[in-house]
Every structure is written in C-alpha cells, then in structure tokens.
Amino acid sequence: MIAIGAGMAMLTAVAAGLGMGLATAKAVEAVARQPEASGKINAILLMGCALAESTAIYAFVVALILAAKA
C-alpha cells in the first residue's frame, strides 16, 4: 500500500513536467508573435518553471519518505 502511495505522489511530478512543457510551448509561441517582449516572457517562464519544478521535487521527497517506511 505504501508503494502505491509513493507512486501516486510521483504523479504530481508527471503533471509538473507536462505543465512545464505546455508553458514552454506557449512562451515560444508568444516570443514568435512579439519578439520585442522576449525578455519579459523569458523571466515569467523561468519563474513559472521554477515553481512547477519545486512542486515536482516536493512530490519526489514525499515518495522517498513513503518508500523509506516500507
């Protein structure tokens, strides 16, 4: 049961990866439309990707804690 919980915690990491991919695609599309705003778009993209990556790291830590209890 603990292994199932750890696997479910890692689903958050999968969702974070999909979210970062979608955000990157939209940022590239936005830069293609307005190249002069690329600096601002890049800054916002990096902030969003950092937040999504921290969520994935938290999920990984939770999965490790659960796996250590097994």
Distance bins in CASP14 RR format, pairs under 12 A and 6 or more apart:
PFRMAT RR
TARGET T0000
AUTHOR 0000-0000-0000
RMODE 2
METHOD distances of the structure
MODEL  1
1 7 0 0 0 0 0 1 0 0 0 0 0
1 8 0 0 0 0 0 1 0 0 0 0 0
1 66 0 0 0 0 1 0 0 0 0 0 0
1 69 0 0 0 0 0 1 0 0 0 0 0
1 70 0 0 0 0 1 0 0 0 0 0 0
2 8 0 0 0 0 0 1 0 0 0 0 0
2 9 0 0 0 0 0 1 0 0 0 0 0
2 62 0 0 0 0 0 1 0 0 0 0 0
2 63 0 0 0 0 0 1 0 0 0 0 0
2 64 0 0 0 0 0 1 0 0 0 0 0
2 65 0 0 0 0 1 0 0 0 0 0 0
2 66 1 0 1 0 0 0 0 0 0 0 0
2 67 1 0 0 1 0 0 0 0 0 0 0
2 68 0 0 0 0 1 0 0 0 0 0 0
2 69 1 0 1 0 0 0 0 0 0 0 0
2 70 1 0 1 0 0 0 0 0 0 0 0
3 9 0 0 0 0 0 1 0 0 0 0 0
3 10 0 0 0 0 0 1 0 0 0 0 0
3 63 0 0 0 0 1 0 0 0 0 0 0
3 66 1 0 0 1 0 0 0 0 0 0 0
3 67 1 0 0 1 0 0 0 0 0 0 0
3 68 0 0 0 0 0 1 0 0 0 0 0
3 69 0 0 0 0 0 1 0 0 0 0 0
3 70 1 0 0 1 0 0 0 0 0 0 0
4 10 0 0 0 0 0 1 0 0 0 0 0
4 11 0 0 0 0 0 1 0 0 0 0 0
4 63 0 0 0 0 0 1 0 0 0 0 0
4 66 0 0 0 0 1 0 0 0 0 0 0
4 67 0 0 0 0 0 1 0 0 0 0 0
4 70 0 0 0 0 0 1 0 0 0 0 0
5 11 0 0 0 0 1 0 0 0 0 0 0
5 12 0 0 0 0 0 1 0 0 0 0 0
5 59 0 0 0 0 0 1 0 0 0 0 0
5 62 0 0 0 0 1 0 0 0 0 0 0
5 63 1 0 0 1 0 0 0 0 0 0 0
5 65 0 0 0 0 0 1 0 0 0 0 0
5 66 1 0 1 0 0 0 0 0 0 0 0
5 67 0 0 0 0 1 0 0 0 0 0 0
5 69 0 0 0 0 0 1 0 0 0 0 0
5 70 0 0 0 0 0 1 0 0 0 0 0
6 12 0 0 0 0 0 1 0 0 0 0 0
6 13 0 0 0 0 0 1 0 0 0 0 0
6 59 0 0 0 0 1 0 0 0 0 0 0
6 60 0 0 0 0 1 0 0 0 0 0 0
6 61 0 0 0 0 0 1 0 0 0 0 0
6 62 1 0 0 1 0 0 0 0 0 0 0
6 63 1 0 1 0 0 0 0 0 0 0 0
6 64 1 0 0 1 0 0 0 0 0 0 0
6 65 0 0 0 0 1 0 0 0 0 0 0
6 66 1 0 1 0 0 0 0 0 0 0 0
6 67 1 0 1 0 0 0 0 0 0 0 0
6 68 0 0 0 0 1 0 0 0 0 0 0
6 69 0 0 0 0 1 0 0 0 0 0 0
6 70 0 0 0 0 1 0 0 0 0 0 0
7 13 0 0 0 0 1 0 0 0 0 0 0
7 14 0 0 0 0 1 0 0 0 0 0 0
7 59 0 0 0 0 1 0 0 0 0 0 0
7 60 0 0 0 0 0 1 0 0 0 0 0
7 62 0 0 0 0 1 0 0 0 0 0 0
7 63 1 0 0 1 0 0 0 0 0 0 0
7 64 0 0 0 0 0 1 0 0 0 0 0
7 66 0 0 0 0 1 0 0 0 0 0 0
7 67 0 0 0 0 1 0 0 0 0 0 0
7 70 0 0 0 0 0 1 0 0 0 0 0
8 14 0 0 0 0 0 1 0 0 0 0 0
8 15 0 0 0 0 0 1 0 0 0 0 0
8 59 0 0 0 0 1 0 0 0 0 0 0
8 62 0 0 0 0 1 0 0 0 0 0 0
8 63 0 0 0 0 1 0 0 0 0 0 0
8 66 0 0 0 0 1 0 0 0 0 0 0
9 15 0 0 0 0 0 1 0 0 0 0 0
9 16 0 0 0 0 0 1 0 0 0 0 0
9 55 0 0 0 0 0 1 0 0 0 0 0
9 56 0 0 0 0 0 1 0 0 0 0 0
9 57 0 0 0 0 0 1 0 0 0 0 0
9 58 0 0 0 0 1 0 0 0 0 0 0
9 59 1 0 1 0 0 0 0 0 0 0 0
9 60 1 0 0 1 0 0 0 0 0 0 0
9 61 0 0 0 0 1 0 0 0 0 0 0
9 62 1 0 1 0 0 0 0 0 0 0 0
9 63 1 0 1 0 0 0 0 0 0 0 0
9 64 0 0 0 0 1 0 0 0 0 0 0
9 65 0 0 0 0 1 0 0 0 0 0 0
9 66 1 0 0 1 0 0 0 0 0 0 0
9 67 0 0 0 0 1 0 0 0 0 0 0
10 16 0 0 0 0 0 1 0 0 0 0 0
10 17 0 0 0 0 0 1 0 0 0 0 0
10 55 0 0 0 0 0 1 0 0 0 0 0
10 56 0 0 0 0 1 0 0 0 0 0 0
10 57 0 0 0 0 0 1 0 0 0 0 0
10 58 0 0 0 0 0 1 0 0 0 0 0
10 59 1 0 0 1 0 0 0 0 0 0 0
10 60 1 0 0 1 0 0 0 0 0 0 0
10 61 0 0 0 0 0 1 0 0 0 0 0
10 62 0 0 0 0 1 0 0 0 0 0 0
10 63 1 0 1 0 0 0 0 0 0 0 0
10 64 0 0 0 0 0 1 0 0 0 0 0
10 66 0 0 0 0 1 0 0 0 0 0 0
10 67 0 0 0 0 0 1 0 0 0 0 0
11 17 0 0 0 0 0 1 0 0 0 0 0
11 18 0 0 0 0 0 1 0 0 0 0 0
11 55 0 0 0 0 0 1 0 0 0 0 0
11 56 0 0 0 0 0 1 0 0 0 0 0
11 59 1 0 0 1 0 0 0 0 0 0 0
11 60 0 0 0 0 0 1 0 0 0 0 0
11 62 0 0 0 0 0 1 0 0 0 0 0
11 63 0 0 0 0 1 0 0 0 0 0 0
12 18 0 0 0 0 0 1 0 0 0 0 0
12 19 0 0 0 0 0 1 0 0 0 0 0
12 52 0 0 0 0 1 0 0 0 0 0 0
12 53 0 0 0 0 0 1 0 0 0 0 0
12 54 0 0 0 0 0 1 0 0 0 0 0
12 55 1 0 0 1 0 0 0 0 0 0 0
12 56 1 0 0 1 0 0 0 0 0 0 0
12 57 0 0 0 0 1 0 0 0 0 0 0
12 58 1 0 0 1 0 0 0 0 0 0 0
12 59 1 1 0 0 0 0 0 0 0 0 0
12 60 0 0 0 0 1 0 0 0 0 0 0
12 61 0 0 0 0 0 1 0 0 0 0 0
12 62 0 0 0 0 1 0 0 0 0 0 0
12 63 0 0 0 0 1 0 0 0 0 0 0
13 19 0 0 0 0 0 1 0 0 0 0 0
13 20 0 0 0 0 0 1 0 0 0 0 0
13 52 0 0 0 0 1 0 0 0 0 0 0
13 53 0 0 0 0 1 0 0 0 0 0 0
13 54 0 0 0 0 0 1 0 0 0 0 0
13 55 0 0 0 0 1 0 0 0 0 0 0
13 56 1 0 1 0 0 0 0 0 0 0 0
13 57 0 0 0 0 1 0 0 0 0 0 0
13 58 0 0 0 0 1 0 0 0 0 0 0
13 59 1 0 1 0 0 0 0 0 0 0 0
13 60 1 0 0 1 0 0 0 0 0 0 0
13 61 0 0 0 0 0 1 0 0 0 0 0
13 62 0 0 0 0 0 1 0 0 0 0 0
13 63 0 0 0 0 1 0 0 0 0 0 0
13 64 0 0 0 0 0 1 0 0 0 0 0
14 20 0 0 0 0 0 1 0 0 0 0 0
14 21 0 0 0 0 0 1 0 0 0 0 0
14 52 0 0 0 0 0 1 0 0 0 0 0
14 55 0 0 0 0 0 1 0 0 0 0 0
14 56 0 0 0 0 1 0 0 0 0 0 0
14 59 0 0 0 0 1 0 0 0 0 0 0
14 60 0 0 0 0 0 1 0 0 0 0 0
14 63 0 0 0 0 0 1 0 0 0 0 0
15 21 0 0 0 0 0 1 0 0 0 0 0
15 22 0 0 0 0 0 1 0 0 0 0 0
15 52 0 0 0 0 1 0 0 0 0 0 0
15 55 0 0 0 0 1 0 0 0 0 0 0
15 56 0 0 0 0 1 0 0 0 0 0 0
15 59 0 0 0 0 1 0 0 0 0 0 0
16 22 0 0 0 0 0 1 0 0 0 0 0
16 23 0 0 0 0 0 1 0 0 0 0 0
16 48 0 0 0 0 0 1 0 0 0 0 0
16 49 0 0 0 0 1 0 0 0 0 0 0
16 50 0 0 0 0 0 1 0 0 0 0 0
16 51 0 0 0 0 1 0 0 0 0 0 0
16 52 1 0 1 0 0 0 0 0 0 0 0
16 53 1 0 0 1 0 0 0 0 0 0 0
16 54 0 0 0 0 1 0 0 0 0 0 0
16 55 1 0 1 0 0 0 0 0 0 0 0
16 56 1 1 0 0 0 0 0 0 0 0 0
16 57 0 0 0 0 1 0 0 0 0 0 0
16 58 0 0 0 0 1 0 0 0 0 0 0
16 59 1 0 0 1 0 0 0 0 0 0 0
16 60 0 0 0 0 1 0 0 0 0 0 0
17 23 0 0 0 0 1 0 0 0 0 0 0
17 24 0 0 0 0 1 0 0 0 0 0 0
17 48 0 0 0 0 0 1 0 0 0 0 0
17 49 0 0 0 0 1 0 0 0 0 0 0
17 52 1 0 0 1 0 0 0 0 0 0 0
17 53 0 0 0 0 1 0 0 0 0 0 0
17 55 0 0 0 0 1 0 0 0 0 0 0
17 56 1 0 0 1 0 0 0 0 0 0 0
17 57 0 0 0 0 0 1 0 0 0 0 0
17 59 0 0 0 0 0 1 0 0 0 0 0
18 24 0 0 0 0 0 1 0 0 0 0 0
18 25 0 0 0 0 0 1 0 0 0 0 0
18 52 0 0 0 0 1 0 0 0 0 0 0
18 55 0 0 0 0 0 1 0 0 0 0 0
18 56 0 0 0 0 0 1 0 0 0 0 0
19 25 0 0 0 0 1 0 0 0 0 0 0
19 26 0 0 0 0 1 0 0 0 0 0 0
19 27 0 0 0 0 0 1 0 0 0 0 0
19 45 0 0 0 0 0 1 0 0 0 0 0
19 48 0 0 0 0 1 0 0 0 0 0 0
19 49 0 0 0 0 1 0 0 0 0 0 0
19 51 0 0 0 0 0 1 0 0 0 0 0
19 52 1 0 0 1 0 0 0 0 0 0 0
19 53 0 0 0 0 0 1 0 0 0 0 0
19 55 0 0 0 0 1 0 0 0 0 0 0
19 56 0 0 0 0 0 1 0 0 0 0 0
20 26 0 0 0 0 0 1 0 0 0 0 0
20 27 0 0 0 0 0 1 0 0 0 0 0
20 45 0 0 0 0 1 0 0 0 0 0 0
20 46 0 0 0 0 0 1 0 0 0 0 0
20 47 0 0 0 0 0 1 0 0 0 0 0
20 48 0 0 0 0 1 0 0 0 0 0 0
20 49 1 0 1 0 0 0 0 0 0 0 0
20 50 0 0 0 0 1 0 0 0 0 0 0
20 51 0 0 0 0 1 0 0 0 0 0 0
20 52 1 0 1 0 0 0 0 0 0 0 0
20 53 1 0 0 1 0 0 0 0 0 0 0
20 54 0 0 0 0 0 1 0 0 0 0 0
20 55 0 0 0 0 0 1 0 0 0 0 0
20 56 0 0 0 0 1 0 0 0 0 0 0
21 27 0 0 0 0 1 0 0 0 0 0 0
21 28 0 0 0 0 1 0 0 0 0 0 0
21 29 0 0 0 0 0 1 0 0 0 0 0
21 45 0 0 0 0 0 1 0 0 0 0 0
21 48 0 0 0 0 0 1 0 0 0 0 0
21 49 0 0 0 0 1 0 0 0 0 0 0
21 52 0 0 0 0 1 0 0 0 0 0 0
21 53 0 0 0 0 0 1 0 0 0 0 0
22 28 0 0 0 0 0 1 0 0 0 0 0
22 29 0 0 0 0 0 1 0 0 0 0 0
22 45 0 0 0 0 0 1 0 0 0 0 0
22 48 0 0 0 0 0 1 0 0 0 0 0
22 49 0 0 0 0 0 1 0 0 0 0 0
22 52 0 0 0 0 1 0 0 0 0 0 0
23 29 0 0 0 0 0 1 0 0 0 0 0
23 30 0 0 0 0 0 1 0 0 0 0 0
23 41 0 0 0 0 0 1 0 0 0 0 0
23 42 0 0 0 0 0 1 0 0 0 0 0
23 44 0 0 0 0 1 0 0 0 0 0 0
23 45 1 0 0 1 0 0 0 0 0 0 0
23 46 0 0 0 0 0 1 0 0 0 0 0
23 47 0 0 0 0 0 1 0 0 0 0 0
23 48 1 0 0 1 0 0 0 0 0 0 0
23 49 1 0 0 1 0 0 0 0 0 0 0
23 50 0 0 0 0 0 1 0 0 0 0 0
23 51 0 0 0 0 0 1 0 0 0 0 0
23 52 1 0 0 1 0 0 0 0 0 0 0
23 53 0 0 0 0 0 1 0 0 0 0 0
24 30 0 0 0 0 0 1 0 0 0 0 0
24 31 0 0 0 0 0 1 0 0 0 0 0
24 41 0 0 0 0 0 1 0 0 0 0 0
24 42 0 0 0 0 0 1 0 0 0 0 0
24 44 0 0 0 0 0 1 0 0 0 0 0
24 45 1 0 0 1 0 0 0 0 0 0 0
24 46 0 0 0 0 0 1 0 0 0 0 0
24 48 0 0 0 0 0 1 0 0 0 0 0
24 49 1 0 0 1 0 0 0 0 0 0 0
24 52 0 0 0 0 0 1 0 0 0 0 0
25 31 0 0 0 0 0 1 0 0 0 0 0
25 32 0 0 0 0 0 1 0 0 0 0 0
25 45 0 0 0 0 0 1 0 0 0 0 0
26 32 0 0 0 0 0 1 0 0 0 0 0
26 33 0 0 0 0 0 1 0 0 0 0 0
26 41 0 0 0 0 1 0 0 0 0 0 0
26 44 0 0 0 0 0 1 0 0 0 0 0
26 45 0 0 0 0 1 0 0 0 0 0 0
26 48 0 0 0 0 0 1 0 0 0 0 0
26 49 0 0 0 0 0 1 0 0 0 0 0
27 33 0 0 0 0 0 1 0 0 0 0 0
27 34 0 0 0 0 0 1 0 0 0 0 0
27 37 0 0 0 0 0 1 0 0 0 0 0
27 38 0 0 0 0 1 0 0 0 0 0 0
27 39 0 0 0 0 0 1 0 0 0 0 0
27 40 0 0 0 0 0 1 0 0 0 0 0
27 41 1 0 1 0 0 0 0 0 0 0 0
27 42 1 0 0 1 0 0 0 0 0 0 0
27 43 0 0 0 0 0 1 0 0 0 0 0
27 44 1 0 0 1 0 0 0 0 0 0 0
27 45 1 0 1 0 0 0 0 0 0 0 0
27 46 0 0 0 0 1 0 0 0 0 0 0
27 47 0 0 0 0 0 1 0 0 0 0 0
27 48 0 0 0 0 1 0 0 0 0 0 0
27 49 0 0 0 0 1 0 0 0 0 0 0
28 34 0 0 0 0 0 1 0 0 0 0 0
28 35 0 0 0 0 0 1 0 0 0 0 0
28 38 0 0 0 0 1 0 0 0 0 0 0
28 41 0 0 0 0 1 0 0 0 0 0 0
28 42 0 0 0 0 0 1 0 0 0 0 0
28 45 0 0 0 0 1 0 0 0 0 0 0
29 35 0 0 0 0 0 1 0 0 0 0 0
29 38 0 0 0 0 0 1 0 0 0 0 0
29 41 0 0 0 0 1 0 0 0 0 0 0
29 45 0 0 0 0 0 1 0 0 0 0 0
30 36 0 0 0 0 0 1 0 0 0 0 0
30 37 1 0 0 1 0 0 0 0 0 0 0
30 38 0 0 0 0 1 0 0 0 0 0 0
30 39 0 0 0 0 0 1 0 0 0 0 0
30 40 0 0 0 0 1 0 0 0 0 0 0
30 41 1 0 1 0 0 0 0 0 0 0 0
30 42 0 0 0 0 1 0 0 0 0 0 0
30 44 0 0 0 0 1 0 0 0 0 0 0
30 45 0 0 0 0 1 0 0 0 0 0 0
31 37 1 0 0 1 0 0 0 0 0 0 0
31 38 1 0 1 0 0 0 0 0 0 0 0
31 39 0 0 0 0 1 0 0 0 0 0 0
31 40 0 0 0 0 1 0 0 0 0 0 0
31 41 1 0 1 0 0 0 0 0 0 0 0
31 42 1 0 0 1 0 0 0 0 0 0 0
31 44 0 0 0 0 0 1 0 0 0 0 0
31 45 0 0 0 0 1 0 0 0 0 0 0
32 38 0 0 0 0 1 0 0 0 0 0 0
32 41 0 0 0 0 0 1 0 0 0 0 0
33 41 0 0 0 0 1 0 0 0 0 0 0
34 40 0 0 0 0 1 0 0 0 0 0 0
34 41 1 0 0 1 0 0 0 0 0 0 0
35 41 0 0 0 0 1 0 0 0 0 0 0
35 42 0 0 0 0 0 1 0 0 0 0 0
37 43 0 0 0 0 0 1 0 0 0 0 0
37 44 0 0 0 0 1 0 0 0 0 0 0
37 45 0 0 0 0 0 1 0 0 0 0 0
38 44 0 0 0 0 0 1 0 0 0 0 0
38 45 0 0 0 0 1 0 0 0 0 0 0
39 45 0 0 0 0 1 0 0 0 0 0 0
39 46 0 0 0 0 1 0 0 0 0 0 0
40 46 0 0 0 0 0 1 0 0 0 0 0
40 47 0 0 0 0 0 1 0 0 0 0 0
41 47 0 0 0 0 0 1 0 0 0 0 0
41 48 0 0 0 0 0 1 0 0 0 0 0
42 48 0 0 0 0 0 1 0 0 0 0 0
42 49 0 0 0 0 0 1 0 0 0 0 0
43 49 0 0 0 0 0 1 0 0 0 0 0
43 50 0 0 0 0 0 1 0 0 0 0 0
44 50 0 0 0 0 0 1 0 0 0 0 0
44 51 0 0 0 0 0 1 0 0 0 0 0
45 51 0 0 0 0 0 1 0 0 0 0 0
45 52 0 0 0 0 0 1 0 0 0 0 0
46 52 0 0 0 0 0 1 0 0 0 0 0
46 53 0 0 0 0 0 1 0 0 0 0 0
47 53 0 0 0 0 0 1 0 0 0 0 0
47 54 0 0 0 0 0 1 0 0 0 0 0
48 54 0 0 0 0 1 0 0 0 0 0 0
48 55 0 0 0 0 0 1 0 0 0 0 0
49 55 0 0 0 0 0 1 0 0 0 0 0
49 56 0 0 0 0 0 1 0 0 0 0 0
50 56 0 0 0 0 0 1 0 0 0 0 0
50 57 0 0 0 0 0 1 0 0 0 0 0
51 57 0 0 0 0 0 1 0 0 0 0 0
51 58 0 0 0 0 0 1 0 0 0 0 0
52 58 0 0 0 0 0 1 0 0 0 0 0
52 59 0 0 0 0 0 1 0 0 0 0 0
53 59 0 0 0 0 0 1 0 0 0 0 0
53 60 0 0 0 0 0 1 0 0 0 0 0
54 60 0 0 0 0 0 1 0 0 0 0 0
54 61 0 0 0 0 0 1 0 0 0 0 0
55 61 0 0 0 0 0 1 0 0 0 0 0
55 62 0 0 0 0 0 1 0 0 0 0 0
56 62 0 0 0 0 0 1 0 0 0 0 0
56 63 0 0 0 0 0 1 0 0 0 0 0
57 63 0 0 0 0 0 1 0 0 0 0 0
57 64 0 0 0 0 0 1 0 0 0 0 0
58 64 0 0 0 0 0 1 0 0 0 0 0
58 65 0 0 0 0 0 1 0 0 0 0 0
59 65 0 0 0 0 0 1 0 0 0 0 0
59 66 0 0 0 0 0 1 0 0 0 0 0
60 66 0 0 0 0 0 1 0 0 0 0 0
60 67 0 0 0 0 0 1 0 0 0 0 0
61 67 0 0 0 0 0 1 0 0 0 0 0
61 68 0 0 0 0 0 1 0 0 0 0 0
62 68 0 0 0 0 0 1 0 0 0 0 0
62 69 0 0 0 0 0 1 0 0 0 0 0
63 69 0 0 0 0 0 1 0 0 0 0 0
63 70 0 0 0 0 0 1 0 0 0 0 0
64 70 0 0 0 0 0 1 0 0 0 0 0
END
